[in-house]
Amino acid sequence: MQVLVRLVGADDHLYPNYVDVMQWLAESNLLEMIVDKLSPSSPPEVHANAAETLCAITRNASSALATKLSSPSFVARIFGHALEDSQSKSCLVHSLSVCISLLDPKRSTSSAFMFHSFRSQHMYEPPISAKPETIGAMLPKLGEYVDVFYFWF
């Protein structure tokens, strides 16, 4: 699990072919397989691992994997799993954590982690906005999320 997080995450991409590797992974069905682990039929531990991996992907907003994950089709897929079975709290909570991560303005937009060091000065990246199409894919399902949470409490 940790190997996968390091491979797709934002914390170890200083190796030479990073962009090519991310593009290759984006063209594979890796994201589909990970998102499908958020299914209510998976155990809570699998939900947690899938969410951790997907959140690691979202931290580098400019990667090909993050771009693919933030597309309306993947957002709909995540919400679909979350709302498939309202009794699966784990599925709902972990899916929601991925969606929140997609909206996080502190995601990195460059190949550097959260700041760049230039002549001993730190220049912080400005916050980035979530893509309008990502937000647009989430909005229609938020009412269903609220209904499920209301049911629990």
PAMILUM-946330 format. One line per field, with one value per residue (C-alpha): residue number from 1; x, y, z; residue in three letters. Coordinates in steps of 0.2 Angstrom, whole numbers, plus 5000, padded with zeros to 4 digits. Last residue first. Example, Ala and Ser with C-alpha at 12.3 -4.5 7.8 and 13.67 -1.06 7.14 Angstrom:
REM residues 2
zami	[2|1];
c1	[5068|5062];
c2	[4995|4978];
c3	[5036|5039];
guti	[SER|ALA];
This chain:
REM residues 153
zami	[153|152|151|150|149|148|147|146|145|144|143|142|141|140|139|138|137|136|135|134|133|132|131|130|129|128|127|126|125|124|123|122|121|120|119|118|117|116|115|114|113|112|111|110|109|108|107|106|105|104|103|102|101|100|99|98|97|96|95|94|93|92|91|90|89|88|87|86|85|84|83|82|81|80|79|78|77|76|75|74|73|72|71|70|69|68|67|66|65|64|63|62|61|60|59|58|57|56|55|54|53|52|51|50|49|48|47|46|45|44|43|42|41|40|39|38|37|36|35|34|33|32|31|30|29|28|27|26|25|24|23|22|21|20|19|18|17|16|15|14|13|12|11|10|9|8|7|6|5|4|3|2|1];
c1	[4859|4861|4846|4852|4869|4860|4848|4863|4873|4857|4857|4875|4873|4868|4882|4897|4898|4897|4911|4922|4917|4921|4939|4944|4952|4971|4979|4994|5011|5023|5039|5052|5069|5085|5091|5076|5067|5050|5035|5021|5029|5038|5031|5018|5000|5000|4984|4980|4964|4956|4941|4948|4952|4934|4929|4941|4936|4917|4921|4929|4914|4901|4910|4914|4896|4889|4870|4866|4871|4875|4877|4896|4899|4889|4897|4915|4909|4901|4917|4926|4915|4915|4934|4944|4952|4958|4966|4974|4981|4988|4997|4994|4983|4997|4988|4974|4984|4988|4969|4966|4978|4972|4954|4958|4967|4952|4939|4950|4950|4931|4928|4923|4905|4900|4911|4926|4937|4930|4939|4956|4952|4946|4961|4973|4964|4979|4981|4983|4997|5006|5004|5010|5025|5029|5028|5039|5052|5067|5063|5058|5041|5041|5028|5014|5007|5005|5021|5023|5005|5007|5023|5014|5000];
c2	[5057|5043|5048|5066|5060|5050|5065|5077|5065|5064|5083|5084|5073|5086|5098|5085|5085|5104|5105|5094|5104|5120|5114|5117|5133|5135|5142|5152|5143|5148|5156|5152|5161|5153|5158|5149|5136|5131|5128|5115|5100|5104|5097|5111|5114|5108|5106|5119|5124|5107|5103|5086|5082|5085|5073|5060|5062|5060|5043|5038|5043|5036|5019|5018|5022|5008|5008|5020|5008|5014|5032|5032|5020|5032|5047|5040|5036|5053|5061|5049|5054|5073|5073|5076|5059|5061|5078|5070|5055|5067|5077|5096|5094|5086|5082|5074|5058|5056|5058|5044|5033|5037|5034|5017|5012|5017|5009|4993|4994|4997|4980|4981|4977|4995|5000|5012|4998|5004|5020|5010|4999|5014|5024|5010|5007|5012|5029|5039|5027|5030|5049|5048|5038|5050|5065|5057|5051|5058|5056|5071|5064|5058|5067|5070|5053|5040|5031|5035|5029|5013|5009|5012|5000];
c3	[5066|5054|5043|5042|5036|5022|5017|5017|5005|4994|4993|4989|4973|4961|4967|4965|4946|4945|4958|4947|4931|4940|4943|4961|4965|4969|4984|4980|4981|4994|4990|5003|5002|5004|4987|4980|4990|4983|4993|4995|4987|4971|4954|4953|4957|4975|4984|4997|4989|4995|4983|4977|4995|5000|4987|4993|5011|5005|4998|5014|5025|5013|5011|5030|5034|5024|5028|5014|5001|4983|4989|4992|4977|4965|4973|4968|4951|4948|4953|4941|4927|4931|4930|4946|4946|4928|4932|4948|4938|4925|4938|4940|4956|4966|4982|4973|4971|4989|4992|4981|4990|5007|5001|4994|5010|5021|5010|5010|5029|5029|5020|5001|4996|4999|4984|4988|4981|4964|4965|4966|4951|4940|4945|4940|4923|4913|4904|4920|4925|4909|4911|4929|4923|4909|4921|4934|4921|4930|4949|4959|4961|4979|4990|4978|4978|4964|4967|4986|4989|4979|4988|5005|5000];
guti	[PHE|TRP|PHE|TYR|PHE|VAL|ASP|VAL|TYR|GLU|GLY|LEU|LYS|PRO|LEU|MET|ALA|GLY|ILE|THR|GLU|PRO|LYS|ALA|SER|ILE|PRO|PRO|GLU|TYR|MET|HIS|GLN|SER|ARG|PHE|SER|HIS|PHE|MET|PHE|ALA|SER|SER|THR|SER|ARG|LYS|PRO|ASP|LEU|LEU|SER|ILE|CYS|VAL|SER|LEU|SER|HIS|VAL|LEU|CYS|SER|LYS|SER|GLN|SER|ASP|GLU|LEU|ALA|HIS|GLY|PHE|ILE|ARG|ALA|VAL|PHE|SER|PRO|SER|SER|LEU|LYS|THR|ALA|LEU|ALA|SER|SER|ALA|ASN|ARG|THR|ILE|ALA|CYS|LEU|THR|GLU|ALA|ALA|ASN|ALA|HIS|VAL|GLU|PRO|PRO|SER|SER|PRO|SER|LEU|LYS|ASP|VAL|ILE|MET|GLU|LEU|LEU|ASN|SER|GLU|ALA|LEU|TRP|GLN|MET|VAL|ASP|VAL|TYR|ASN|PRO|TYR|LEU|HIS|ASP|ASP|ALA|GLY|VAL|LEU|ARG|VAL|LEU|VAL|GLN|MET];
